[in-house]
Amino acid sequence: MVQYCGMFGGTEIVLILVVIALLFGAKKIPELAKGLGKGIREFKTATEDSDLAKDLKDVASEMNEVKKDVEKLNPKKAFKIENPLSTKKEKS
């Protein structure tokens, strides 16, 4: 029998579910799942609304502004500097 590291087969999953049902009872399992879902949802909203996430968004927008400013100040575009080694025939 070939076993995959970290993968559960059907038998293992059924065994885990039976143990959970025995420990908590069949009536408590939906309540536990509901509480787990609420916890995950609260964690997601907390991480999205955190100050760090807002700061990262602010830094990213500032970096985009700086990038645009640098592109405007690009000396090749501002002064139309051409390659001094090129001949006039290549330019046409």
Number of C-alpha atoms within 10 A of each C-alpha: 3 4 8 8 6 6 7 11 10 7 9 11 11 12 11 11 12 13 12 14 14 10 11 11 11 12 9 13 14 10 11 12 11 12 12 12 12 12 11 12 11 12 12 12 10 12 12 12 11 11 11 11 13 13 11 11 12 12 12 12 12 12 12 12 12 12 12 11 11 11 13 11 12 11 11 11 11 10 9 9 9 10 9 6 6 9 9 7 6 6 8 5
